[in-house]
């Protein structure tokens, strides 16, 4: 299977680095008699208007709550 990729950066220019890509196309050729598989992708930054803090701060709070819940569960299981 042959794979061809075209990556586009934020300005729409082609780039060879997939880490800098925010969009592009991946084309995988298939065996004879089968259609090629074409995949488009686009990465967009979305602002959540209902979130009063930054996304990173929100995710840190979620992580802290999960660790706290895990510690409480471990303590309860240890006591029982």
C-alpha positions in Angstrom: 0.0 0.0 0.0 1.4 3.4 -1.0 0.6 6.4 1.1 0.9 10.0 -0.1 0.4 12.9 2.3 0.1 16.6 1.8 0.3 18.8 4.9 -0.7 22.4 5.2 0.3 24.8 7.9 -1.8 27.6 9.4 -1.1 30.0 6.5 -2.1 27.3 3.9 1.5 26.6 2.7 2.7 23.1 2.2 4.9 21.7 5.0 6.8 18.4 5.4 6.4 18.4 9.2 3.2 16.7 10.3 3.6 18.4 13.7 3.1 21.9 12.1 0.1 20.8 10.0 -3.4 22.1 10.7 -4.9 20.6 7.6 -4.2 18.4 4.6 -4.9 15.2 2.7 -3.8 11.6 3.0 -4.2 9.4 0.0 -3.7 5.6 0.4 -3.7 3.6 -2.9 -5.3 0.2 -2.7 -4.8 -3.1 -4.5 -5.9 -3.4 -8.1 -9.7 -3.3 -8.6 -10.2 -1.3 -5.4 -10.8 2.4 -5.0 -8.1 4.5 -3.3 -8.9 5.8 0.2 -8.7 9.6 0.5 -8.8 11.2 4.0 -9.1 15.0 4.6 -8.3 16.5 8.0 -8.4 19.9 9.5 -7.4 21.0 13.0 -9.2 24.1 14.4 -8.7 25.9 17.7 -12.1 26.4 19.3 -12.9 28.7 22.2 -15.4 27.5 24.6 -17.5 30.5 25.5 -19.1 28.9 28.6 -15.7 28.1 30.1 -14.6 31.0 32.4 -10.9 29.9 32.5 -8.4 28.7 29.9 -8.7 25.2 28.6 -5.3 24.2 30.2 -6.5 25.4 33.7 -9.8 23.6 33.2 -8.0 20.3 32.4 -5.6 20.7 35.3 -8.7 21.1 37.7 -10.3 18.0 36.1 -7.0 16.0 36.6 -6.8 17.2 40.2 -10.4 16.1 40.9 -9.8 12.7 39.3 -6.6 12.2 41.5 -8.6 13.3 44.6 -11.4 10.8 43.7 -8.9 8.0 43.2 -7.2 8.8 46.6 -10.6 8.8 48.3 -11.6 5.5 46.7 -8.2 4.0 47.7 -8.6 5.2 51.3 -12.1 3.8 51.5 -11.0 0.4 50.1 -8.0 0.4 52.5 -10.2 1.0 55.5 -12.7 -1.7 54.6 
